[in-house]
Amino acid sequence: MRLALDAAAAALDGEVPVGAVVMRGGDVVAVAPNAMRATGDPTAHAEMAAIRLAAARLATGRLDGCDLWVTLEPCAMCAGAIAHARIDRLYYGAPDPKGGAVAHGPRFFAQPTCHHRPEVYAGIGEGAAAALLRAFFAERR
């Protein structure tokens, strides 16, 4: 989670500080921060960017045997990508009651139409992840 927190903290100006890391075994495959503002791409969430990088580096669209570490509970779009990529385990830090789709909202992985469900571990590094988000939003208010 430390790498995901570092990626979140290094997000470019104006980006919501979220970071994601794809691991396979003990190897780091991809690290990415949110980049929606920098790229003008509304799908450039940290999870999406990390999954895209990992798929390119591993030359496969199936990330079996990989784990995703992310600082914030994934939204519905990212949860869908996690399922389609066949990520084995999802570790996330801060919950997202408004936009999250794992433990909140649609609870994506609990839906009968979801064909792959990763193991989910919530609250890993929650304090540090939440502190980054609070500081970011306090600065804008």
GUBA-380530 format. One record per atom (N, C-alpha, C, CB): residue number from 1; atom name; z, y, x. Coordinates in nm, 2 decimals, always signed. Glycine has a CB too. Layout:
// residues N
NUM, CA, Z, Y, X
...
***
This chain:
// residues 141
1, N, +0.00, -0.12, +0.08
1, CA, +0.00, +0.00, +0.00
1, C, +0.00, +0.13, +0.09
1, CB, +0.12, +0.00, -0.09
2, N, +0.05, +0.11, +0.21
2, CA, +0.06, +0.23, +0.30
2, C, -0.08, +0.28, +0.32
2, CB, +0.12, +0.19, +0.43
3, N, -0.18, +0.20, +0.34
3, CA, -0.32, +0.25, +0.36
3, C, -0.38, +0.32, +0.23
3, CB, -0.41, +0.13, +0.39
4, N, -0.34, +0.27, +0.12
4, CA, -0.39, +0.33, -0.01
4, C, -0.32, +0.47, -0.02
4, CB, -0.36, +0.24, -0.13
5, N, -0.19, +0.48, +0.01
5, CA, -0.12, +0.60, +0.00
5, C, -0.18, +0.70, +0.10
5, CB, +0.03, +0.59, +0.03
6, N, -0.21, +0.66, +0.22
6, CA, -0.28, +0.74, +0.32
6, C, -0.41, +0.79, +0.27
6, CB, -0.29, +0.67, +0.46
7, N, -0.49, +0.71, +0.21
7, CA, -0.62, +0.75, +0.16
7, C, -0.60, +0.85, +0.05
7, CB, -0.70, +0.62, +0.10
8, N, -0.50, +0.83, -0.04
8, CA, -0.48, +0.92, -0.15
8, C, -0.44, +1.06, -0.09
8, CB, -0.36, +0.87, -0.24
9, N, -0.35, +1.06, +0.01
9, CA, -0.31, +1.19, +0.07
9, C, -0.42, +1.26, +0.14
9, CB, -0.20, +1.16, +0.17
10, N, -0.52, +1.18, +0.18
10, CA, -0.64, +1.24, +0.26
10, C, -0.75, +1.28, +0.16
10, CB, -0.69, +1.15, +0.36
11, N, -0.73, +1.26, +0.03
11, CA, -0.84, +1.30, -0.06
11, C, -0.88, +1.44, -0.04
11, CB, -0.79, +1.27, -0.21
12, N, -1.01, +1.47, -0.06
12, CA, -1.06, +1.61, -0.04
12, C, -1.00, +1.71, -0.13
12, CB, -1.21, +1.61, -0.05
13, N, -1.01, +1.83, -0.10
13, CA, -0.95, +1.94, -0.18
13, C, -1.00, +1.93, -0.33
13, CB, -0.99, +2.08, -0.13
14, N, -0.90, +1.93, -0.42
14, CA, -0.93, +1.93, -0.56
14, C, -0.94, +1.79, -0.62
14, CB, -1.06, +2.00, -0.58
15, N, -0.94, +1.69, -0.54
15, CA, -0.94, +1.55, -0.59
15, C, -0.80, +1.51, -0.63
15, CB, -1.00, +1.45, -0.49
16, N, -0.79, +1.44, -0.74
16, CA, -0.66, +1.38, -0.77
16, C, -0.63, +1.28, -0.67
16, CB, -0.66, +1.31, -0.92
17, N, -0.51, +1.28, -0.61
17, CA, -0.48, +1.20, -0.49
17, C, -0.45, +1.05, -0.53
17, CB, -0.36, +1.25, -0.42
18, N, -0.56, +0.97, -0.54
18, CA, -0.55, +0.83, -0.56
18, C, -0.63, +0.76, -0.45
18, CB, -0.61, +0.79, -0.70
19, N, -0.57, +0.66, -0.40
19, CA, -0.64, +0.58, -0.29
19, C, -0.64, +0.43, -0.32
19, CB, -0.57, +0.60, -0.16
20, N, -0.74, +0.36, -0.27
20, CA, -0.75, +0.22, -0.30
20, C, -0.80, +0.15, -0.17
20, CB, -0.86, +0.19, -0.41
21, N, -0.75, +0.02, -0.16
21, CA, -0.78, -0.06, -0.04
21, C, -0.82, -0.20, -0.09
21, CB, -0.66, -0.07, +0.06
22, N, -0.93, -0.26, -0.04
22, CA, -0.96, -0.40, -0.07
22, C, -0.93, -0.47, +0.06
22, CB, -1.11, -0.41, -0.11
23, N, -0.85, -0.58, +0.04
23, CA, -0.81, -0.67, +0.15
23, C, -0.86, -0.81, +0.12
23, CB, -0.66, -0.67, +0.16
24, N, -0.89, -0.88, +0.22
24, CA, -0.92, -1.03, +0.21
24, C, -0.84, -1.09, +0.32
24, CB, -1.08, -1.06, +0.23
25, N, -0.74, -1.17, +0.27
25, CA, -0.64, -1.23, +0.37
25, C, -0.57, -1.11, +0.43
25, CB, -0.71, -1.31, +0.48
26, N, -0.56, -1.11, +0.56
26, CA, -0.49, -1.00, +0.62
26, C, -0.59, -0.89, +0.67
26, CB, -0.41, -1.05, +0.74
27, N, -0.71, -0.90, +0.64
27, CA, -0.81, -0.80, +0.68
27, C, -0.84, -0.69, +0.58
27, CB, -0.94, -0.88, +0.72
28, N, -0.85, -0.57, +0.63
28, CA, -0.89, -0.46, +0.55
28, C, -1.04, -0.46, +0.54
28, CB, -0.84, -0.32, +0.61
29, N, -1.09, -0.47, +0.42
29, CA, -1.24, -0.47, +0.40
29, C, -1.29, -0.33, +0.36
29, CB, -1.27, -0.57, +0.28
30, N, -1.21, -0.25, +0.28
30, CA, -1.26, -0.12, +0.24
30, C, -1.14, -0.03, +0.21
30, CB, -1.36, -0.13, +0.13
31, N, -1.15, +0.10, +0.24
31, CA, -1.05, +0.20, +0.20
31, C, -1.12, +0.32, +0.14
31, CB, -0.96, +0.24, +0.33
32, N, -1.07, +0.37, +0.03
32, CA, -1.14, +0.48, -0.03
32, C, -1.04, +0.57, -0.11
32, CB, -1.26, +0.44, -0.12
33, N, -1.07, +0.70, -0.11
33, CA, -0.99, +0.79, -0.20
33, C, -1.08, +0.82, -0.32
33, CB, -0.95, +0.92, -0.12
34, N, -1.02, +0.89, -0.42
34, CA, -1.10, +0.95, -0.52
34, C, -1.20, +1.04, -0.46
34, CB, -1.01, +1.02, -0.63
35, N, -1.32, +1.05, -0.52
35, CA, -1.43, +1.14, -0.46
35, C, -1.52, +1.19, -0.58
35, CB, -1.51, +1.06, -0.36
36, N, -1.46, +1.21, -0.69
36, CA, -1.55, +1.25, -0.81
36, C, -1.59, +1.39, -0.79
36, CB, -1.47, +1.24, -0.94
37, N, -1.51, +1.48, -0.75
37, CA, -1.55, +1.62, -0.73
37, C, -1.64, +1.64, -0.61
37, CB, -1.42, +1.71, -0.71
38, N, -1.61, +1.57, -0.50
38, CA, -1.69, +1.58, -0.38
38, C, -1.83, +1.52, -0.40
38, CB, -1.62, +1.50, -0.26
39, N, -1.85, +1.42, -0.48
39, CA, -1.98, +1.36, -0.50
39, C, -2.05, +1.40, -0.63
39, CB, -1.96, +1.21, -0.50
40, N, -1.97, +1.47, -0.72
40, CA, -2.03, +1.50, -0.85
40, C, -2.05, +1.38, -0.93
40, CB, -2.16, +1.58, -0.83
41, N, -1.98, +1.27, -0.90
41, CA, -2.00, +1.14, -0.97
41, C, -1.87, +1.10, -1.05
41, CB, -2.04, +1.03, -0.87
42, N, -1.88, +1.11, -1.18
42, CA, -1.75, +1.08, -1.25
42, C, -1.71, +0.93, -1.24
42, CB, -1.78, +1.10, -1.40
43, N, -1.79, +0.84, -1.18
43, CA, -1.74, +0.71, -1.16
43, C, -1.69, +0.69, -1.02
43, CB, -1.86, +0.61, -1.18
44, N, -1.67, +0.79, -0.94
44, CA, -1.63, +0.78, -0.80
44, C, -1.48, +0.77, -0.79
44, CB, -1.68, +0.89, -0.72
45, N, -1.42, +0.69, -0.88
45, CA, -1.27, +0.67, -0.86
45, C, -1.25, +0.59, -0.74
45, CB, -1.21, +0.59, -0.99
46, N, -1.13, +0.60, -0.68
46, CA, -1.09, +0.53, -0.56
46, C, -1.12, +0.38, -0.57
46, CB, -0.95, +0.55, -0.53
47, N, -1.09, +0.32, -0.68
47, CA, -1.11, +0.17, -0.70
47, C, -1.26, +0.14, -0.70
47, CB, -1.05, +0.13, -0.83
48, N, -1.34, +0.22, -0.77
48, CA, -1.48, +0.19, -0.77
48, C, -1.54, +0.21, -0.63
48, CB, -1.55, +0.29, -0.87
49, N, -1.50, +0.31, -0.56
49, CA, -1.56, +0.33, -0.43
49, C, -1.52, +0.22, -0.33
49, CB, -1.51, +0.47, -0.37
50, N, -1.39, +0.18, -0.34
50, CA, -1.34, +0.07, -0.26
50, C, -1.42, -0.06, -0.29
50, CB, -1.19, +0.05, -0.27
51, N, -1.44, -0.09, -0.42
51, CA, -1.51, -0.21, -0.46
51, C, -1.65, -0.21, -0.41
51, CB, -1.50, -0.23, -0.61
52, N, -1.72, -0.09, -0.43
52, CA, -1.86, -0.08, -0.38
52, C, -1.87, -0.10, -0.23
52, CB, -1.91, +0.06, -0.42
53, N, -1.78, -0.04, -0.15
53, CA, -1.78, -0.06, -0.01
53, C, -1.75, -0.20, +0.03
53, CB, -1.67, +0.03, +0.06
54, N, -1.66, -0.27, -0.03
54, CA, -1.62, -0.40, +0.00
54, C, -1.74, -0.50, -0.04
54, CB, -1.50, -0.45, -0.08
55, N, -1.81, -0.47, -0.15
55, CA, -1.92, -0.56, -0.19
55, C, -2.04, -0.54, -0.09
55, CB, -1.97, -0.52, -0.33
56, N, -2.06, -0.42, -0.04
56, CA, -2.16, -0.39, +0.06
56, C, -2.13, -0.46, +0.19
56, CB, -2.18, -0.24, +0.08
57, N, -2.00, -0.44, +0.24
57, CA, -1.96, -0.50, +0.37
57, C, -1.96, -0.65, +0.36
57, CB, -1.82, -0.45, +0.40
58, N, -1.93, -0.71, +0.25
58, CA, -1.92, -0.86, +0.24
58, C, -2.06, -0.92, +0.19
58, CB, -1.81, -0.90, +0.15
59, N, -2.15, -0.83, +0.16
59, CA, -2.28, -0.87, +0.11
59, C, -2.28, -0.96, -0.01
59, CB, -2.36, -0.93, +0.22
60, N, -2.19, -0.92, -0.11
60, CA, -2.18, -1.00, -0.23
60, C, -2.12, -0.92, -0.34
60, CB, -2.09, -1.13, -0.21
61, N, -2.15, -0.94, -0.46
61, CA, -2.10, -0.87, -0.57
61, C, -1.97, -0.94, -0.63
61, CB, -2.20, -0.86, -0.68
62, N, -1.94, -1.05, -0.57
62, CA, -1.82, -1.12, -0.61
62, C, -1.71, -1.12, -0.50
62, CB, -1.85, -1.27, -0.65
63, N, -1.60, -1.06, -0.53
63, CA, -1.50, -1.04, -0.43
63, C, -1.39, -1.14, -0.45
63, CB, -1.44, -0.90, -0.44
64, N, -1.43, -1.26, -0.47
64, CA, -1.33, -1.37, -0.48
64, C, -1.25, -1.37, -0.35
64, CB, -1.40, -1.51, -0.50
65, N, -1.12, -1.40, -0.36
65, CA, -1.04, -1.40, -0.24
65, C, -0.99, -1.27, -0.19
65, CB, -1.11, -1.47, -0.13
66, N, -1.03, -1.16, -0.26
66, CA, -0.99, -1.02, -0.23
66, C, -0.88, -0.97, -0.32
66, CB, -1.11, -0.93, -0.23
67, N, -0.80, -0.88, -0.26
67, CA, -0.69, -0.81, -0.33
67, C, -0.73, -0.67, -0.34
67, CB, -0.55, -0.84, -0.27
68, N, -0.69, -0.60, -0.44
68, CA, -0.71, -0.45, -0.45
68, C, -0.57, -0.39, -0.46
68, CB, -0.80, -0.41, -0.57
69, N, -0.55, -0.29, -0.37
69, CA, -0.43, -0.21, -0.37
69, C, -0.47, -0.07, -0.41
69, CB, -0.35, -0.21, -0.23
70, N, -0.40, -0.02, -0.51
70, CA, -0.44, +0.12, -0.56
70, C, -0.31, +0.19, -0.60
70, CB, -0.53, +0.11, -0.68
71, N, -0.31, +0.32, -0.57
71, CA, -0.19, +0.40, -0.59
71, C, -0.16, +0.43, -0.74
71, CB, -0.20, +0.53, -0.51
72, N, -0.25, +0.42, -0.83
72, CA, -0.23, +0.45, -0.97
72, C, -0.29, +0.34, -1.06
72, CB, -0.30, +0.59, -1.00
73, N, -0.22, +0.32, -1.17
73, CA, -0.27, +0.22, -1.26
73, C, -0.42, +0.24, -1.30
73, CB, -0.19, +0.21, -1.39
74, N, -0.51, +0.14, -1.28
74, CA, -0.65, +0.16, -1.31
74, C, -0.68, +0.20, -1.45
74, CB, -0.73, +0.04, -1.27
75, N, -0.78, +0.28, -1.47
75, CA, -0.84, +0.31, -1.60
75, C, -0.92, +0.20, -1.65
75, CB, -0.92, +0.45, -1.60
76, N, -0.97, +0.21, -1.78
76, CA, -1.06, +0.11, -1.83
76, C, -1.18, +0.08, -1.75
76, CB, -1.10, +0.14, -1.98
77, N, -1.25, +0.18, -1.70
77, CA, -1.37, +0.16, -1.62
77, C, -1.34, +0.08, -1.50
77, CB, -1.43, +0.30, -1.58
78, N, -1.23, +0.12, -1.43
78, CA, -1.19, +0.05, -1.31
78, C, -1.15, -0.09, -1.33
78, CB, -1.09, +0.13, -1.23
79, N, -1.07, -0.11, -1.44
79, CA, -1.03, -0.25, -1.48
79, C, -1.15, -0.34, -1.51
79, CB, -0.93, -0.24, -1.60
80, N, -1.25, -0.28, -1.57
80, CA, -1.37, -0.36, -1.60
80, C, -1.44, -0.40, -1.47
80, CB, -1.47, -0.28, -1.68
81, N, -1.44, -0.31, -1.37
81, CA, -1.51, -0.33, -1.24
81, C, -1.42, -0.44, -1.17
81, CB, -1.52, -0.21, -1.16
82, N, -1.29, -0.43, -1.17
82, CA, -1.21, -0.53, -1.11
82, C, -1.23, -0.67, -1.16
82, CB, -1.06, -0.49, -1.13
83, N, -1.25, -0.68, -1.30
83, CA, -1.28, -0.81, -1.36
83, C, -1.41, -0.86, -1.32
83, CB, -1.27, -0.80, -1.51
84, N, -1.51, -0.77, -1.32
84, CA, -1.65, -0.81, -1.29
84, C, -1.66, -0.85, -1.14
84, CB, -1.75, -0.70, -1.32
85, N, -1.58, -0.79, -1.06
85, CA, -1.59, -0.82, -0.91
85, C, -1.51, -0.94, -0.88
85, CB, -1.53, -0.70, -0.83
86, N, -1.43, -0.99, -0.97
86, CA, -1.35, -1.11, -0.96
86, C, -1.24, -1.10, -0.85
86, CB, -1.44, -1.23, -0.92
87, N, -1.18, -0.98, -0.85
87, CA, -1.07, -0.95, -0.76
87, C, -0.96, -1.05, -0.80
87, CB, -1.02, -0.80, -0.77
88, N, -0.89, -1.11, -0.70
88, CA, -0.79, -1.21, -0.72
88, C, -0.66, -1.14, -0.77
88, CB, -0.76, -1.29, -0.60
89, N, -0.61, -1.04, -0.69
89, CA, -0.49, -0.98, -0.72
89, C, -0.50, -0.83, -0.72
89, CB, -0.38, -1.02, -0.62
90, N, -0.43, -0.76, -0.82
90, CA, -0.43, -0.62, -0.83
90, C, -0.29, -0.57, -0.80
90, CB, -0.48, -0.56, -0.96
91, N, -0.27, -0.48, -0.71
91, CA, -0.14, -0.42, -0.68
91, C, -0.15, -0.27, -0.71
91, CB, -0.09, -0.45, -0.53
92, N, -0.07, -0.22, -0.79
92, CA, -0.08, -0.07, -0.81
92, C, +0.06, -0.01, -0.81
92, CB, -0.15, -0.04, -0.94
93, N, +0.06, +0.12, -0.78
93, CA, +0.18, +0.20, -0.76
93, C, +0.23, +0.26, -0.89
93, CB, +0.16, +0.30, -0.66
94, N, +0.19, +0.38, -0.92
94, CA, +0.24, +0.45, -1.03
94, C, +0.17, +0.41, -1.16
94, CB, +0.22, +0.60, -1.01
95, N, +0.25, +0.40, -1.27
95, CA, +0.19, +0.37, -1.40
95, C, +0.12, +0.50, -1.45
95, CB, +0.30, +0.33, -1.50
96, N, +0.02, +0.48, -1.54
96, CA, -0.05, +0.59, -1.60
96, C, -0.05, +0.58, -1.75
96, CB, -0.20, +0.60, -1.54
97, N, +0.05, +0.62, -1.82
97, CA, +0.06, +0.61, -1.96
97, C, -0.05, +0.67, -2.04
97, CB, +0.19, +0.67, -2.01
98, N, -0.11, +0.78, -1.99
98, CA, -0.22, +0.84, -2.06
98, C, -0.36, +0.78, -2.03
98, CB, -0.23, +0.99, -2.02
99, N, -0.39, +0.74, -1.91
99, CA, -0.52, +0.70, -1.88
99, C, -0.53, +0.55, -1.83
99, CB, -0.58, +0.78, -1.77
100, N, -0.41, +0.49, -1.80
100, CA, -0.41, +0.36, -1.75
100, C, -0.46, +0.25, -1.86
100, CB, -0.27, +0.32, -1.70
101, N, -0.52, +0.14, -1.81
101, CA, -0.57, +0.04, -1.90
101, C, -0.52, -0.10, -1.86
101, CB, -0.72, +0.05, -1.90
102, N, -0.42, -0.11, -1.78
102, CA, -0.37, -0.24, -1.74
102, C, -0.24, -0.27, -1.82
102, CB, -0.34, -0.24, -1.59
103, N, -0.14, -0.18, -1.80
103, CA, -0.01, -0.19, -1.88
103, C, -0.01, -0.10, -2.00
103, CB, +0.10, -0.17, -1.79
104, N, -0.10, -0.01, -2.00
104, CA, -0.11, +0.09, -2.11
104, C, -0.24, +0.09, -2.18
104, CB, -0.08, +0.24, -2.05
105, N, -0.25, +0.17, -2.28
105, CA, -0.38, +0.18, -2.35
105, C, -0.44, +0.05, -2.40
105, CB, -0.48, +0.25, -2.26
106, N, -0.56, +0.02, -2.36
106, CA, -0.63, -0.10, -2.41
106, C, -0.57, -0.23, -2.35
106, CB, -0.77, -0.09, -2.38
107, N, -0.49, -0.22, -2.24
107, CA, -0.44, -0.34, -2.17
107, C, -0.56, -0.44, -2.15
107, CB, -0.33, -0.41, -2.26
108, N, -0.66, -0.39, -2.07
108, CA, -0.79, -0.45, -2.05
108, C, -0.78, -0.60, -2.02
108, CB, -0.86, -0.38, -1.94
109, N, -0.70, -0.64, -1.93
109, CA, -0.69, -0.78, -1.89
109, C, -0.64, -0.88, -2.00
109, CB, -0.61, -0.80, -1.76
110, N, -0.57, -0.82, -2.10
110, CA, -0.52, -0.90, -2.21
110, C, -0.62, -0.92, -2.32
110, CB, -0.39, -0.84, -2.26
111, N, -0.73, -0.86, -2.31
111, CA, -0.83, -0.87, -2.42
111, C, -0.91, -1.00, -2.41
111, CB, -0.93, -0.75, -2.41
112, N, -0.94, -1.06, -2.53
112, CA, -1.01, -1.19, -2.52
112, C, -1.15, -1.18, -2.47
112, CB, -1.01, -1.25, -2.67
113, N, -1.21, -1.06, -2.46
113, CA, -1.34, -1.05, -2.41
113, C, -1.34, -1.03, -2.26
113, CB, -1.41, -0.93, -2.47
114, N, -1.22, -1.03, -2.20
114, CA, -1.21, -1.02, -2.05
114, C, -1.22, -1.16, -1.99
114, CB, -1.08, -0.94, -2.01
115, N, -1.32, -1.18, -1.91
115, CA, -1.34, -1.32, -1.87
115, C, -1.28, -1.35, -1.73
115, CB, -1.49, -1.34, -1.85
116, N, -1.23, -1.25, -1.66
116, CA, -1.15, -1.27, -1.54
116, C, -1.03, -1.18, -1.54
116, CB, -1.24, -1.24, -1.41
117, N, -0.92, -1.24, -1.51
117, CA, -0.79, -1.17, -1.51
117, C, -0.73, -1.18, -1.38
117, CB, -0.70, -1.21, -1.63
118, N, -0.72, -1.07, -1.30
118, CA, -0.65, -1.09, -1.17
118, C, -0.50, -1.10, -1.20
118, CB, -0.68, -0.96, -1.08
119, N, -0.43, -1.15, -1.10
119, CA, -0.28, -1.14, -1.10
119, C, -0.25, -0.99, -1.08
119, CB, -0.21, -1.23, -0.99
120, N, -0.15, -0.94, -1.16
120, CA, -0.12, -0.80, -1.15
120, C, +0.02, -0.78, -1.11
120, CB, -0.14, -0.73, -1.29
121, N, +0.04, -0.69, -1.01
121, CA, +0.17, -0.65, -0.96
121, C, +0.18, -0.50, -0.96
121, CB, +0.19, -0.71, -0.81
122, N, +0.27, -0.45, -1.05
122, CA, +0.29, -0.31, -1.07
122, C, +0.41, -0.26, -1.00
122, CB, +0.30, -0.28, -1.22
123, N, +0.41, -0.13, -0.97
123, CA, +0.52, -0.06, -0.92
123, C, +0.54, -0.07, -0.77
123, CB, +0.65, -0.11, -0.98
124, N, +0.44, -0.12, -0.70
124, CA, +0.44, -0.12, -0.55
124, C, +0.42, +0.02, -0.49
124, CB, +0.33, -0.23, -0.49
125, N, +0.51, +0.07, -0.43
125, CA, +0.50, +0.21, -0.37
125, C, +0.50, +0.32, -0.48
125, CB, +0.37, +0.22, -0.29
126, N, +0.55, +0.28, -0.60
126, CA, +0.55, +0.37, -0.71
126, C, +0.60, +0.51, -0.68
126, CB, +0.62, +0.31, -0.83
127, N, +0.72, +0.52, -0.62
127, CA, +0.78, +0.65, -0.59
127, C, +0.69, +0.74, -0.50
127, CB, +0.91, +0.63, -0.51
128, N, +0.63, +0.69, -0.40
128, CA, +0.55, +0.77, -0.31
128, C, +0.42, +0.81, -0.38
128, CB, +0.51, +0.69, -0.18
129, N, +0.36, +0.71, -0.46
129, CA, +0.24, +0.75, -0.53
129, C, +0.26, +0.85, -0.64
129, CB, +0.18, +0.62, -0.60
130, N, +0.37, +0.84, -0.71
130, CA, +0.41, +0.94, -0.82
130, C, +0.44, +1.07, -0.75
130, CB, +0.53, +0.89, -0.90
131, N, +0.50, +1.08, -0.64
131, CA, +0.53, +1.20, -0.57
131, C, +0.40, +1.28, -0.53
131, CB, +0.62, +1.18, -0.45
132, N, +0.30, +1.20, -0.48
132, CA, +0.17, +1.27, -0.45
132, C, +0.11, +1.33, -0.57
132, CB, +0.08, +1.16, -0.39
133, N, +0.11, +1.25, -0.68
133, CA, +0.05, +1.30, -0.81
133, C, +0.13, +1.42, -0.86
133, CB, +0.05, +1.19, -0.91
134, N, +0.26, +1.42, -0.86
134, CA, +0.34, +1.53, -0.91
134, C, +0.31, +1.65, -0.83
134, CB, +0.49, +1.49, -0.91
135, N, +0.31, +1.64, -0.70
135, CA, +0.29, +1.76, -0.61
135, C, +0.15, +1.82, -0.64
135, CB, +0.30, +1.72, -0.47
136, N, +0.05, +1.73, -0.66
136, CA, -0.09, +1.78, -0.68
136, C, -0.10, +1.86, -0.81
136, CB, -0.18, +1.66, -0.69
137, N, -0.04, +1.80, -0.92
137, CA, -0.05, +1.87, -1.05
137, C, +0.05, +1.99, -1.06
137, CB, -0.01, +1.77, -1.16
138, N, +0.16, +1.99, -0.99
138, CA, +0.25, +2.11, -0.99
138, C, +0.18, +2.23, -0.92
138, CB, +0.38, +2.07, -0.91
139, N, +0.10, +2.20, -0.82
139, CA, +0.02, +2.30, -0.75
139, C, -0.08, +2.37, -0.84
139, CB, -0.05, +2.24, -0.63
140, N, -0.13, +2.30, -0.94
140, CA, -0.23, +2.35, -1.03
140, C, -0.18, +2.41, -1.16
140, CB, -0.33, +2.24, -1.07
141, N, -0.05, +2.41, -1.18
141, CA, +0.01, +2.46, -1.30
141, C, +0.07, +2.60, -1.27
141, CB, +0.11, +2.37, -1.36
***
